Amino acid sequence: MPNQDSQASTDPGPSETVVRAAVLRVDATPEALALIQRLEARHGPLLFHQSGGCCDGSAPMCYPRREFMIGDGDVLLGEIGGQPFYMGKAQFEYWKHTRLTIDVVPGRGGMFSLEGPEGLRFLTRSRLFTDEEYKALEQGTTA
């Protein structure tokens, strides 16, 4: 089961907007963490970005960290498997009340996402934060 009490630990660069709180905004299932570990061993440090639509719908996309440029319009939600997870600011406004859990299922991943050749794809599952969790996020304290 994903750890629900850990704090995101990525230290962002100066141009990144950060969402930090003791309540996790994003976590991952054990199956997703195992795939992340395999992909990292093959490709080096990774980066996740929740796509906002277009070609691949809204899906978590996994890239080699050195090949994806993060900009001022991206929000760091936390880390999964030691890899940063981002989302665009506009999309974050719609998702800010939800906790994301990244899972992995059989199927074809996004055409640019690293898990595609594995016959698997990352999938975002979500649930609304409880009132206590959301209050803790706003205050930056543990729920």
The first five atom37 places (N, CA, C, CB, O) and aatype in JSON, in Angstrom:
{
  "aatype": [12, 14, 2, 5, 3, 15, 5, 0, 15, 16, 3, 14, 7, 14, 15, 6, 16, 19, 19, 1, 0, 0, 19, 10, 1, 19, 3, 0, 16, 14, 6, 0, 10, 0, 10, 9, 5, 1, 10, 6, 0, 1, 8, 7, 14, 10, 10, 13, 8, 5, 15, 7, 7, 4, 4, 3, 7, 15, 0, 14, 12, 4, 18, 14, 1, 1, 6, 13, 12, 9, 7, 3, 7, 3, 19, 10, 10, 7, 6, 9, 7, 7, 5, 14, 13, 18, 12, 7, 11, 0, 5, 13, 6, 18, 17, 11, 8, 16, 1, 10, 16, 9, 3, 19, 19, 14, 7, 1, 7, 7, 12, 13, 15, 10, 6, 7, 14, 6, 7, 10, 1, 13, 10, 16, 1, 15, 1, 10, 13, 16, 3, 6, 6, 18, 11, 0, 10, 6, 5, 7, 16, 16, 0],
  "atom_mask": [
    [1, 1, 1, 1, 1],
    [1, 1, 1, 1, 1],
    [1, 1, 1, 1, 1],
    [1, 1, 1, 1, 1],
    [1, 1, 1, 1, 1],
    [1, 1, 1, 1, 1],
    [1, 1, 1, 1, 1],
    [1, 1, 1, 1, 1],
    [1, 1, 1, 1, 1],
    [1, 1, 1, 1, 1],
    [1, 1, 1, 1, 1],
    [1, 1, 1, 1, 1],
    [1, 1, 1, 0, 1],
    [1, 1, 1, 1, 1],
    [1, 1, 1, 1, 1],
    [1, 1, 1, 1, 1],
    [1, 1, 1, 1, 1],
    [1, 1, 1, 1, 1],
    [1, 1, 1, 1, 1],
    [1, 1, 1, 1, 1],
    [1, 1, 1, 1, 1],
    [1, 1, 1, 1, 1],
    [1, 1, 1, 1, 1],
    [1, 1, 1, 1, 1],
    [1, 1, 1, 1, 1],
    [1, 1, 1, 1, 1],
    [1, 1, 1, 1, 1],
    [1, 1, 1, 1, 1],
    [1, 1, 1, 1, 1],
    [1, 1, 1, 1, 1],
    [1, 1, 1, 1, 1],
    [1, 1, 1, 1, 1],
    [1, 1, 1, 1, 1],
    [1, 1, 1, 1, 1],
    [1, 1, 1, 1, 1],
    [1, 1, 1, 1, 1],
    [1, 1, 1, 1, 1],
    [1, 1, 1, 1, 1],
    [1, 1, 1, 1, 1],
    [1, 1, 1, 1, 1],
    [1, 1, 1, 1, 1],
    [1, 1, 1, 1, 1],
    [1, 1, 1, 1, 1],
    [1, 1, 1, 0, 1],
    [1, 1, 1, 1, 1],
    [1, 1, 1, 1, 1],
    [1, 1, 1, 1, 1],
    [1, 1, 1, 1, 1],
    [1, 1, 1, 1, 1],
    [1, 1, 1, 1, 1],
    [1, 1, 1, 1, 1],
    [1, 1, 1, 0, 1],
    [1, 1, 1, 0, 1],
    [1, 1, 1, 1, 1],
    [1, 1, 1, 1, 1],
    [1, 1, 1, 1, 1],
    [1, 1, 1, 0, 1],
    [1, 1, 1, 1, 1],
    [1, 1, 1, 1, 1],
    [1, 1, 1, 1, 1],
    [1, 1, 1, 1, 1],
    [1, 1, 1, 1, 1],
    [1, 1, 1, 1, 1],
    [1, 1, 1, 1, 1],
    [1, 1, 1, 1, 1],
    [1, 1, 1, 1, 1],
    [1, 1, 1, 1, 1],
    [1, 1, 1, 1, 1],
    [1, 1, 1, 1, 1],
    [1, 1, 1, 1, 1],
    [1, 1, 1, 0, 1],
    [1, 1, 1, 1, 1],
    [1, 1, 1, 0, 1],
    [1, 1, 1, 1, 1],
    [1, 1, 1, 1, 1],
    [1, 1, 1, 1, 1],
    [1, 1, 1, 1, 1],
    [1, 1, 1, 0, 1],
    [1, 1, 1, 1, 1],
    [1, 1, 1, 1, 1],
    [1, 1, 1, 0, 1],
    [1, 1, 1, 0, 1],
    [1, 1, 1, 1, 1],
    [1, 1, 1, 1, 1],
    [1, 1, 1, 1, 1],
    [1, 1, 1, 1, 1],
    [1, 1, 1, 1, 1],
    [1, 1, 1, 0, 1],
    [1, 1, 1, 1, 1],
    [1, 1, 1, 1, 1],
    [1, 1, 1, 1, 1],
    [1, 1, 1, 1, 1],
    [1, 1, 1, 1, 1],
    [1, 1, 1, 1, 1],
    [1, 1, 1, 1, 1],
    [1, 1, 1, 1, 1],
    [1, 1, 1, 1, 1],
    [1, 1, 1, 1, 1],
    [1, 1, 1, 1, 1],
    [1, 1, 1, 1, 1],
    [1, 1, 1, 1, 1],
    [1, 1, 1, 1, 1],
    [1, 1, 1, 1, 1],
    [1, 1, 1, 1, 1],
    [1, 1, 1, 1, 1],
    [1, 1, 1, 1, 1],
    [1, 1, 1, 0, 1],
    [1, 1, 1, 1, 1],
    [1, 1, 1, 0, 1],
    [1, 1, 1, 0, 1],
    [1, 1, 1, 1, 1],
    [1, 1, 1, 1, 1],
    [1, 1, 1, 1, 1],
    [1, 1, 1, 1, 1],
    [1, 1, 1, 1, 1],
    [1, 1, 1, 0, 1],
    [1, 1, 1, 1, 1],
    [1, 1, 1, 1, 1],
    [1, 1, 1, 0, 1],
    [1, 1, 1, 1, 1],
    [1, 1, 1, 1, 1],
    [1, 1, 1, 1, 1],
    [1, 1, 1, 1, 1],
    [1, 1, 1, 1, 1],
    [1, 1, 1, 1, 1],
    [1, 1, 1, 1, 1],
    [1, 1, 1, 1, 1],
    [1, 1, 1, 1, 1],
    [1, 1, 1, 1, 1],
    [1, 1, 1, 1, 1],
    [1, 1, 1, 1, 1],
    [1, 1, 1, 1, 1],
    [1, 1, 1, 1, 1],
    [1, 1, 1, 1, 1],
    [1, 1, 1, 1, 1],
    [1, 1, 1, 1, 1],
    [1, 1, 1, 1, 1],
    [1, 1, 1, 1, 1],
    [1, 1, 1, 1, 1],
    [1, 1, 1, 0, 1],
    [1, 1, 1, 1, 1],
    [1, 1, 1, 1, 1],
    [1, 1, 1, 1, 1]
  ],
  "atom_positions": [
    [[0.85, -1.19, 0.0], [0.0, 0.0, 0.0], [0.89, 1.24, 0.0], [-0.96, 0.01, 1.23], [1.9, 1.25, 0.7]],
    [[0.56, 2.27, -0.76], [1.36, 3.48, -0.78], [1.41, 4.14, 0.59], [0.82, 4.45, -1.8], [0.45, 4.08, 1.36]],
    [[2.53, 4.75, 0.88], [2.71, 5.46, 2.14], [1.91, 6.75, 2.1], [4.21, 5.75, 2.41], [2.13, 7.58, 1.22]],
    [[1.0, 6.92, 3.02], [0.13, 8.09, 2.99], [0.6, 9.21, 3.89], [-1.26, 7.69, 3.38], [-0.01, 10.28, 3.9]],
    [[1.65, 9.0, 4.65], [2.08, 10.02, 5.59], [3.42, 10.64, 5.24], [2.14, 9.44, 6.95], [3.9, 11.5, 5.98]],
    [[4.03, 10.24, 4.15], [5.32, 10.79, 3.76], [5.14, 12.18, 3.19], [6.02, 9.89, 2.75], [4.05, 12.56, 2.76]],
    [[6.21, 12.93, 3.21], [6.19, 14.28, 2.65], [6.99, 14.3, 1.37], [6.74, 15.31, 3.66], [8.05, 13.68, 1.3]],
    [[6.5, 15.0, 0.36], [7.25, 15.15, -0.88], [8.59, 15.79, -0.57], [6.46, 15.99, -1.92], [8.67, 16.72, 0.24]],
    [[9.66, 15.3, -1.22], [10.98, 15.78, -0.85], [11.75, 16.4, -2.0], [11.76, 14.67, -0.27], [12.91, 16.78, -1.81]],
    [[11.17, 16.51, -3.18], [11.9, 17.07, -4.3], [12.18, 18.54, -4.04], [11.12, 16.89, -5.6], [11.29, 19.28, -3.64]],
    [[13.41, 18.95, -4.28], [13.78, 20.35, -4.14], [13.69, 20.99, -5.52], [15.22, 20.51, -3.54], [14.54, 20.72, -6.37]],
    [[12.69, 21.81, -5.77], [12.46, 22.35, -7.1], [13.46, 23.43, -7.47], [11.06, 22.9, -7.2], [14.12, 24.02, -6.61]],
    [[13.55, 23.67, -8.77], [14.37, 24.77, -9.26], [13.65, 26.08, -9.03], [0.0, 0.0, 0.0], [12.5, 26.08, -8.61]],
    [[14.31, 27.19, -9.31], [13.74, 28.51, -9.01], [12.51, 28.86, -9.83], [14.77, 29.55, -9.23], [11.71, 29.69, -9.39]],
    [[12.31, 28.26, -11.0], [11.19, 28.65, -11.84], [9.97, 27.76, -11.65], [11.59, 28.65, -13.28], [8.97, 27.94, -12.35]],
    [[10.02, 26.81, -10.74], [8.92, 25.87, -10.58], [7.99, 26.3, -9.45], [9.46, 24.48, -10.31], [8.42, 26.75, -8.4]],
    [[6.7, 26.15, -9.7], [5.71, 26.34, -8.66], [5.58, 25.03, -7.91], [4.32, 26.81, -9.25], [5.48, 23.97, -8.54]],
    [[5.6, 25.07, -6.59], [5.6, 23.85, -5.79], [4.37, 23.78, -4.92], [6.85, 23.78, -4.94], [3.93, 24.78, -4.35]],
    [[3.81, 22.6, -4.82], [2.73, 22.32, -3.9], [3.32, 21.38, -2.86], [1.44, 21.71, -4.61], [3.58, 20.21, -3.16]],
    [[3.55, 21.87, -1.63], [4.16, 21.07, -0.57], [3.19, 20.95, 0.59], [5.5, 21.68, -0.1], [2.56, 21.93, 1.0]],
    [[3.08, 19.76, 1.11], [2.26, 19.55, 2.29], [2.58, 18.18, 2.85], [0.76, 19.69, 1.97], [3.14, 17.34, 2.16]],
    [[2.21, 17.97, 4.1], [2.43, 16.67, 4.72], [1.49, 15.62, 4.13], [2.23, 16.77, 6.24], [1.82, 14.43, 4.16]],
    [[0.35, 16.01, 3.61], [-0.57, 15.1, 2.94], [-0.09, 14.97, 1.5], [-2.06, 15.62, 3.0], [0.14, 15.97, 0.82]],
    [[0.06, 13.73, 1.04], [0.54, 13.51, -0.32], [-0.51, 13.88, -1.35], [0.96, 12.06, -0.51], [-1.69, 13.57, -1.18]],
    [[-0.09, 14.54, -2.41], [-0.97, 14.8, -3.54], [-0.88, 13.67, -4.55], [-0.61, 16.14, -4.2], [-1.83, 13.44, -5.3]],
    [[0.25, 12.97, -4.58], [0.44, 11.87, -5.53], [1.21, 10.74, -4.86], [1.18, 12.35, -6.81], [2.16, 10.99, -4.11]],
    [[0.79, 9.52, -5.12], [1.52, 8.35, -4.66], [1.4, 7.29, -5.75], [0.98, 7.82, -3.28], [0.83, 7.55, -6.81]],
    [[1.95, 6.1, -5.51], [1.95, 5.06, -6.53], [1.73, 3.7, -5.88], [3.26, 5.07, -7.32], [2.09, 3.48, -4.72]],
    [[1.15, 2.8, -6.65], [0.94, 1.43, -6.19], [2.28, 0.68, -6.23], [-0.13, 0.7, -7.07], [3.21, 1.12, -6.9]],
    [[2.37, -0.43, -5.51], [3.61, -1.23, -5.57], [3.95, -1.67, -7.0], [3.47, -2.46, -4.68], [5.12, -1.72, -7.37]],
    [[2.94, -1.99, -7.8], [3.18, -2.39, -9.19], [3.77, -1.25, -10.01], [1.87, -2.88, -9.84], [4.68, -1.45, -10.81]],
    [[3.25, -0.05, -9.8], [3.8, 1.12, -10.5], [5.22, 1.4, -10.04], [2.9, 2.36, -10.27], [6.08, 1.73, -10.85]],
    [[5.47, 1.27, -8.74], [6.82, 1.5, -8.22], [7.82, 0.5, -8.8], [6.82, 1.42, -6.69], [8.96, 0.87, -9.08]],
    [[7.4, -0.75, -8.98], [8.29, -1.76, -9.57], [8.61, -1.4, -11.02], [7.64, -3.16, -9.5], [9.76, -1.56, -11.45]],
    [[7.62, -0.94, -11.77], [7.87, -0.54, -13.16], [8.77, 0.69, -13.22], [6.54, -0.26, -13.89], [9.66, 0.77, -14.06]],
    [[8.54, 1.64, -12.34], [9.39, 2.83, -12.28], [10.84, 2.42, -12.04], [8.91, 3.8, -11.16], [11.76, 2.95, -12.67]],
    [[11.05, 1.49, -11.13], [12.41, 1.02, -10.83], [13.06, 0.39, -12.06], [12.38, 0.0, -9.66], [14.23, 0.65, -12.34]],
    [[12.31, -0.43, -12.81], [12.85, -1.04, -14.04], [13.18, 0.02, -15.08], [11.85, -2.05, -14.62], [14.23, -0.03, -15.72]],
    [[12.28, 0.98, -15.25], [12.51, 2.03, -16.24], [13.7, 2.9, -15.86], [11.26, 2.89, -16.4], [14.48, 3.3, -16.72]],
    [[13.83, 3.2, -14.57], [14.97, 4.0, -14.13], [16.28, 3.25, -14.36], [14.82, 4.37, -12.64], [17.27, 3.86, -14.76]],
    [[16.31, 1.94, -14.13], [17.52, 1.15, -14.36], [17.91, 1.18, -15.84], [17.31, -0.31, -13.9], [19.1, 1.16, -16.17]],
    [[16.94, 1.23, -16.71], [17.19, 1.22, -18.15], [17.48, 2.62, -18.71], [16.0, 0.63, -18.88], [18.33, 2.77, -19.59]],
    [[16.79, 3.65, -18.2], [16.85, 4.98, -18.81], [17.5, 6.05, -17.93], [15.48, 5.42, -19.16], [17.71, 7.17, -18.4]],
    [[17.81, 5.73, -16.7], [18.35, 6.74, -15.79], [17.22, 7.51, -15.11], [0.0, 0.0, 0.0], [16.07, 7.06, -15.14]],
    [[17.53, 8.66, -14.51], [16.51, 9.45, -13.8], [15.31, 9.76, -14.71], [17.11, 10.76, -13.27], [15.46, 10.05, -15.89]],
    [[14.14, 9.68, -14.11], [12.89, 9.87, -14.84], [12.16, 11.11, -14.36], [11.99, 8.64, -14.69], [12.53, 11.73, -13.37]],
    [[11.13, 11.46, -15.1], [10.25, 12.56, -14.74], [8.85, 12.17, -15.22], [10.72, 13.93, -15.38], [8.69, 11.63, -16.32]],
    [[7.86, 12.44, -14.4], [6.48, 12.19, -14.79], [5.76, 13.52, -14.98], [5.74, 11.33, -13.72], [5.99, 14.49, -14.25]],
    [[4.9, 13.55, -15.98], [4.06, 14.71, -16.23], [2.67, 14.2, -16.58], [4.65, 15.63, -17.37], [2.51, 13.4, -17.5]],
    [[1.67, 14.67, -15.86], [0.29, 14.3, -16.16], [-0.12, 15.07, -17.39], [-0.67, 14.59, -14.95], [-0.27, 16.29, -17.35]],
    [[-0.3, 14.36, -18.51], [-0.65, 15.06, -19.75], [-2.03, 15.67, -19.61], [-0.6, 14.09, -20.96], [-2.87, 15.18, -18.87]],
    [[-2.24, 16.75, -20.32], [-3.49, 17.47, -20.22], [-4.48, 17.17, -21.31], [0.0, 0.0, 0.0], [-5.49, 17.86, -21.42]],
    [[-4.23, 16.18, -22.11], [-5.16, 15.86, -23.17], [-4.45, 15.69, -24.49], [0.0, 0.0, 0.0], [-3.36, 15.12, -24.53]],
    [[-5.03, 16.19, -25.56], [-4.47, 16.08, -26.9], [-4.37, 14.62, -27.31], [-3.09, 16.76, -26.98], [-5.36, 13.9, -27.31]],
    [[-3.18, 14.2, -27.67], [-2.96, 12.89, -28.29], [-3.22, 11.71, -27.35], [-1.56, 12.8, -28.79], [-3.77, 10.7, -27.79]],
    [[-2.85, 11.81, -26.11], [-2.91, 10.67, -25.21], [-3.94, 10.83, -24.1], [-1.56, 10.44, -24.6], [-3.86, 10.13, -23.09]],
    [[-4.91, 11.72, -24.26], [-5.87, 11.94, -23.19], [-5.16, 12.49, -21.97], [0.0, 0.0, 0.0], [-4.09, 13.1, -22.1]],
    [[-5.72, 12.29, -20.81], [-5.06, 12.72, -19.59], [-4.45, 11.49, -18.95], [-6.05, 13.45, -18.61], [-5.14, 10.7, -18.3]],
    [[-3.15, 11.34, -19.13], [-2.45, 10.15, -18.64], [-1.12, 10.56, -18.05], [-2.26, 9.1, -19.77], [-0.53, 11.56, -18.48]],
    [[-0.62, 9.8, -17.08], [0.72, 10.08, -16.58], [1.75, 9.64, -17.61], [0.97, 9.37, -15.21], [1.77, 8.48, -18.02]],
    [[2.58, 10.55, -18.03], [3.61, 10.28, -19.03], [4.96, 10.22, -18.34], [3.6, 11.35, -20.16], [5.27, 11.05, -17.49]],
    [[5.76, 9.22, -18.7], [7.07, 9.01, -18.1], [8.15, 9.29, -19.15], [7.2, 7.56, -17.54], [8.13, 8.72, -20.24]],
    [[9.09, 10.16, -18.8], [10.15, 10.57, -19.73], [11.51, 10.46, -19.05], [9.91, 12.01, -20.23], [11.6, 10.5, -17.82]],
    [[12.58, 10.33, -19.85], [13.91, 10.52, -19.26], [13.98, 11.97, -18.76], [15.06, 10.21, -20.31], [13.61, 12.89, -19.5]],
    [[14.43, 12.17, -17.56], [14.42, 13.51, -16.95], [15.16, 14.54, -17.8], [15.04, 13.45, -15.57], [14.73, 15.69, -17.9]],
    [[16.24, 14.13, -18.42], [17.06, 15.06, -19.2], [16.38, 15.49, -20.51], [18.41, 14.43, -19.51], [16.85, 16.42, -21.16]],
    [[15.3, 14.82, -20.89], [14.66, 15.1, -22.18], [13.35, 15.88, -22.07], [14.41, 13.82, -22.89], [12.69, 16.11, -23.08]],
    [[12.96, 16.28, -20.88], [11.69, 17.0, -20.72], [11.96, 18.3, -20.0], [10.65, 16.14, -19.96], [12.53, 18.31, -18.91]],
    [[11.55, 19.39, -20.59], [11.75, 20.71, -20.0], [10.53, 21.11, -19.18], [12.03, 21.77, -21.11], [9.41, 21.17, -19.68]],
    [[10.78, 21.39, -17.91], [9.73, 21.89, -17.02], [9.73, 23.4, -17.11], [9.94, 21.4, -15.53], [10.8, 24.02, -17.17]],
    [[8.55, 23.99, -17.13], [8.47, 25.44, -17.25], [7.69, 26.07, -16.11], [0.0, 0.0, 0.0], [7.28, 25.4, -15.17]],
    [[7.5, 27.38, -16.23], [6.77, 28.13, -15.2], [5.31, 27.69, -15.09], [6.83, 29.61, -15.51], [4.67, 27.92, -14.06]],
    [[4.79, 27.05, -16.12], [3.41, 26.61, -16.11], [3.21, 25.22, -15.53], [0.0, 0.0, 0.0], [2.12, 24.66, -15.64]],
    [[4.24, 24.66, -14.9], [4.15, 23.32, -14.33], [4.19, 23.37, -12.81], [5.28, 22.44, -14.86], [4.9, 24.18, -12.22]],
    [[3.42, 22.49, -12.18], [3.34, 22.39, -10.73], [3.93, 21.04, -10.32], [1.85, 22.54, -10.22], [3.55, 20.0, -10.86]],
    [[4.85, 21.05, -9.37], [5.4, 19.82, -8.82], [4.45, 19.3, -7.74], [6.83, 20.05, -8.24], [4.24, 19.97, -6.73]],
    [[3.87, 18.12, -7.96], [2.94, 17.55, -6.99], [3.65, 16.72, -5.93], [1.91, 16.7, -7.69], [3.13, 16.58, -4.82]],
    [[4.8, 16.19, -6.24], [5.53, 15.33, -5.32], [6.41, 14.38, -6.1], [0.0, 0.0, 0.0], [6.82, 14.67, -7.23]],
    [[6.7, 13.25, -5.5], [7.53, 12.22, -6.13], [6.85, 10.87, -6.03], [8.93, 12.17, -5.48], [6.11, 10.59, -5.09]],
    [[7.11, 10.05, -7.04], [6.73, 8.64, -6.98], [7.97, 7.84, -7.34], [5.51, 8.31, -7.94], [8.59, 8.07, -8.38]],
    [[8.33, 6.91, -6.49], [9.52, 6.12, -6.74], [10.78, 6.96, -6.85], [0.0, 0.0, 0.0], [11.71, 6.59, -7.56]],
    [[10.81, 8.09, -6.15], [11.97, 8.97, -6.2], [12.04, 9.85, -7.44], [0.0, 0.0, 0.0], [13.04, 10.54, -7.65]],
    [[11.0, 9.83, -8.26], [10.97, 10.6, -9.5], [9.93, 11.72, -9.38], [10.67, 9.68, -10.73], [8.82, 11.47, -8.9]],
    [[10.26, 12.93, -9.82], [9.31, 14.04, -9.7], [8.08, 13.84, -10.58], [9.98, 15.36, -10.06], [8.15, 13.26, -11.66]],
    [[6.94, 14.33, -10.08], [5.67, 14.22, -10.79], [5.08, 15.62, -10.93], [4.68, 13.25, -10.05], [4.83, 16.29, -9.93]],
    [[4.85, 16.05, -12.16], [4.37, 17.4, -12.47], [3.01, 17.36, -13.16], [5.38, 18.14, -13.34], [2.57, 16.34, -13.68]],
    [[2.37, 18.52, -13.13], [1.11, 18.74, -13.83], [1.08, 20.21, -14.21], [-0.14, 18.33, -12.95], [1.62, 21.05, -13.48]],
    [[0.45, 20.54, -15.32], [0.29, 21.93, -15.71], [-0.59, 22.69, -14.72], [0.0, 0.0, 0.0], [-1.5, 22.11, -14.13]],
    [[-0.3, 23.99, -14.54], [-1.06, 24.81, -13.57], [-2.55, 24.81, -13.85], [-0.55, 26.23, -13.58], [-3.36, 24.67, -12.93]],
    [[-2.93, 24.98, -15.12], [-4.36, 25.05, -15.45], [-5.05, 23.73, -15.11], [-4.55, 25.38, -16.94], [-6.16, 23.73, -14.57]],
    [[-4.42, 22.61, -15.42], [-5.0, 21.32, -15.09], [-5.04, 21.11, -13.58], [-4.21, 20.19, -15.76], [-5.99, 20.54, -13.05]],
    [[-4.0, 21.58, -12.88], [-3.96, 21.46, -11.43], [-5.17, 22.14, -10.78], [-2.66, 22.05, -10.88], [-5.69, 21.66, -9.78]],
    [[-5.61, 23.25, -11.35], [-6.78, 23.95, -10.79], [-8.01, 23.03, -10.77], [-7.09, 25.2, -11.61], [-8.84, 23.14, -9.86]],
    [[-8.13, 22.14, -11.74], [-9.25, 21.2, -11.77], [-9.03, 20.02, -10.84], [-9.48, 20.7, -13.18], [-9.99, 19.43, -10.34]],
    [[-7.77, 19.65, -10.6], [-7.44, 18.44, -9.85], [-6.97, 18.73, -8.43], [-6.37, 17.67, -10.58], [-6.64, 17.79, -7.71]],
    [[-6.94, 19.96, -8.0], [-6.32, 20.29, -6.71], [-7.05, 19.7, -5.51], [-6.25, 21.78, -6.56], [-6.49, 19.65, -4.42]],
    [[-8.27, 19.27, -5.69], [-9.04, 18.67, -4.6], [-8.92, 17.14, -4.58], [-10.51, 19.06, -4.72], [-9.6, 16.48, -3.81]],
    [[-8.04, 16.59, -5.43], [-7.94, 15.15, -5.54], [-6.54, 14.63, -5.22], [-8.32, 14.71, -6.93], [-5.53, 15.29, -5.48]],
    [[-6.53, 13.46, -4.66], [-5.28, 12.73, -4.44], [-5.12, 11.77, -5.6], [-5.26, 11.97, -3.04], [-6.04, 11.02, -5.92]],
    [[-3.96, 11.78, -6.23], [-3.7, 10.92, -7.37], [-2.89, 9.71, -6.93], [-2.95, 11.7, -8.48], [-1.93, 9.83, -6.17]],
    [[-3.29, 8.56, -7.4], [-2.52, 7.34, -7.2], [-2.18, 6.79, -8.58], [-3.31, 6.28, -6.34], [-3.07, 6.49, -9.38]],
    [[-0.89, 6.67, -8.84], [-0.44, 6.18, -10.13], [-0.35, 4.66, -10.05], [0.93, 6.8, -10.54], [0.3, 4.1, -9.17]],
    [[-1.03, 4.01, -10.98], [-1.07, 2.56, -11.06], [-0.53, 2.15, -12.42], [-2.53, 2.02, -10.83], [-0.21, 2.99, -13.25]],
    [[-0.42, 0.85, -12.64], [0.01, 0.34, -13.93], [-0.94, -0.79, -14.31], [1.5, -0.16, -13.89], [-1.3, -1.63, -13.48]],
    [[-1.33, -0.82, -15.59], [-2.25, -1.83, -16.09], [-1.73, -2.31, -17.45], [-3.71, -1.27, -16.22], [-0.97, -1.6, -18.11]],
    [[-2.13, -3.51, -17.87], [-1.75, -3.97, -19.2], [-2.33, -3.05, -20.27], [-2.21, -5.42, -19.44], [-3.43, -2.53, -20.11]],
    [[-1.58, -2.85, -21.34], [-2.07, -2.03, -22.43], [-0.97, -1.18, -23.01], [0.0, 0.0, 0.0], [0.18, -1.24, -22.59]],
    [[-1.34, -0.39, -23.98], [-0.38, 0.49, -24.64], [-0.35, 1.82, -23.92], [-0.73, 0.68, -26.12], [-1.38, 2.45, -23.7]],
    [[0.85, 2.25, -23.55], [1.02, 3.55, -22.92], [0.98, 4.65, -23.95], [0.0, 0.0, 0.0], [0.81, 4.39, -25.15]],
    [[1.12, 5.89, -23.49], [1.19, 7.02, -24.4], [2.34, 6.84, -25.37], [0.0, 0.0, 0.0], [3.36, 6.24, -25.04]],
    [[2.17, 7.37, -26.57], [3.17, 7.09, -27.61], [4.55, 7.63, -27.29], [2.71, 7.65, -28.9], [5.53, 7.17, -27.88]],
    [[4.68, 8.59, -26.38], [5.99, 9.11, -26.03], [6.44, 8.66, -24.64], [5.97, 10.62, -26.1], [7.55, 8.99, -24.22]],
    [[5.61, 7.93, -23.93], [5.91, 7.53, -22.57], [6.76, 6.25, -22.57], [4.61, 7.32, -21.76], [6.53, 5.35, -23.37]],
    [[7.73, 6.18, -21.66], [8.72, 5.11, -21.67], [8.18, 3.71, -21.41], [9.75, 5.4, -20.65], [8.82, 2.73, -21.8]],
    [[7.03, 3.58, -20.78], [6.53, 2.24, -20.45], [5.9, 1.53, -21.63], [5.53, 2.34, -19.33], [5.62, 0.33, -21.54]],
    [[5.66, 2.22, -22.74], [5.0, 1.63, -23.9], [5.54, 0.28, -24.34], [0.0, 0.0, 0.0], [4.75, -0.65, -24.51]],
    [[6.85, 0.14, -24.54], [7.39, -1.15, -25.0], [7.24, -2.29, -23.98], [8.85, -0.99, -25.32], [7.45, -3.45, -24.33]],
    [[6.88, -1.97, -22.75], [6.71, -2.99, -21.71], [5.36, -3.71, -21.82], [6.85, -2.35, -20.33], [5.13, -4.7, -21.12]],
    [[4.47, -3.22, -22.69], [3.13, -3.8, -22.76], [2.25, -3.36, -21.61], [0.0, 0.0, 0.0], [1.22, -3.98, -21.33]],
    [[2.67, -2.3, -20.92], [1.96, -1.76, -19.77], [1.76, -0.27, -19.97], [2.74, -2.03, -18.45], [2.4, 0.35, -20.82]],
    [[0.85, 0.28, -19.19], [0.69, 1.73, -19.21], [0.4, 2.22, -17.81], [-0.45, 2.15, -20.18], [-0.25, 1.55, -17.01]],
    [[0.9, 3.41, -17.53], [0.58, 4.05, -16.26], [-0.83, 4.59, -16.34], [1.6, 5.19, -15.91], [-1.29, 5.01, -17.41]],
    [[-1.52, 4.57, -15.22], [-2.9, 5.01, -15.14], [-3.06, 5.84, -13.88], [-3.88, 3.8, -15.14], [-2.55, 5.47, -12.82]],
    [[-3.76, 6.95, -13.98], [-4.02, 7.79, -12.82], [-5.38, 7.44, -12.23], [-3.96, 9.29, -13.2], [-6.4, 7.52, -12.9]],
    [[-5.36, 7.06, -10.96], [-6.6, 6.87, -10.21], [-6.7, 8.05, -9.26], [-6.63, 5.46, -9.43], [-5.68, 8.57, -8.8]],
    [[-7.89, 8.48, -8.96], [-8.01, 9.65, -8.09], [-9.16, 9.48, -7.12], [-8.21, 10.92, -8.93], [-10.1, 8.72, -7.34]],
    [[-9.05, 10.22, -6.04], [-10.14, 10.33, -5.07], [-10.09, 11.74, -4.5], [-10.04, 9.24, -3.93], [-9.03, 12.37, -4.46]],
    [[-11.23, 12.22, -4.07], [-11.26, 13.53, -3.44], [-10.57, 13.47, -2.09], [-12.71, 14.03, -3.28], [-10.67, 12.48, -1.37]],
    [[-9.87, 14.54, -1.75], [-9.32, 14.64, -0.4], [-10.47, 14.73, 0.59], [-8.37, 15.86, -0.27], [-11.53, 15.28, 0.27]],
    [[-10.26, 14.2, 1.78], [-11.22, 14.41, 2.85], [-11.14, 15.88, 3.25], [-10.95, 13.45, 4.08], [-10.18, 16.57, 2.9]],
    [[-12.13, 16.36, 3.98], [-12.08, 17.75, 4.46], [-10.83, 17.98, 5.3], [-13.34, 18.07, 5.28], [-10.2, 19.04, 5.2]],
    [[-10.48, 17.0, 6.13], [-9.3, 17.14, 6.99], [-8.02, 17.2, 6.16], [-9.23, 15.98, 7.99], [-7.13, 18.01, 6.44]],
    [[-7.93, 16.35, 5.15], [-6.73, 16.36, 4.29], [-6.6, 17.68, 3.55], [-6.78, 15.19, 3.29], [-5.52, 18.25, 3.47]],
    [[-7.72, 18.16, 3.01], [-7.65, 19.4, 2.25], [-7.28, 20.58, 3.16], [-8.99, 19.68, 1.54], [-6.51, 21.45, 2.77]],
    [[-7.83, 20.59, 4.36], [-7.48, 21.64, 5.32], [-5.99, 21.56, 5.64], [-8.32, 21.51, 6.62], [-5.32, 22.59, 5.72]],
    [[-5.47, 20.35, 5.83], [-4.04, 20.18, 6.11], [-3.19, 20.66, 4.94], [-3.72, 18.7, 6.42], [-2.14, 21.27, 5.14]],
    [[-3.64, 20.4, 3.72], [-2.92, 20.89, 2.54], [-2.86, 22.41, 2.54], [-3.58, 20.38, 1.25], [-1.82, 23.01, 2.28]],
    [[-3.99, 23.03, 2.83], [-4.04, 24.49, 2.85], [-3.15, 25.07, 3.94], [-5.47, 24.97, 3.05], [-2.57, 26.14, 3.76]],
    [[-3.05, 24.37, 5.07], [-2.25, 24.86, 6.19], [-0.82, 24.35, 6.15], [-2.9, 24.45, 7.49], [0.04, 24.84, 6.88]],
    [[-0.56, 23.35, 5.3], [0.78, 22.78, 5.23], [1.11, 21.9, 6.42], [0.0, 0.0, 0.0], [2.28, 21.77, 6.79]],
    [[0.08, 21.28, 7.03], [0.3, 20.4, 8.19], [-0.21, 19.01, 7.89], [-0.39, 20.97, 9.44], [-0.89, 18.79, 6.88]],
    [[0.1, 18.07, 8.76], [-0.35, 16.69, 8.61], [-1.84, 16.59, 8.93], [0.45, 15.74, 9.52], [-2.33, 17.22, 9.87]],
    [[-2.54, 15.79, 8.13], [-3.98, 15.59, 8.36], [-4.22, 14.78, 9.61], [-4.63, 14.89, 7.17], [-5.37, 14.51, 9.96]]
  ]
}
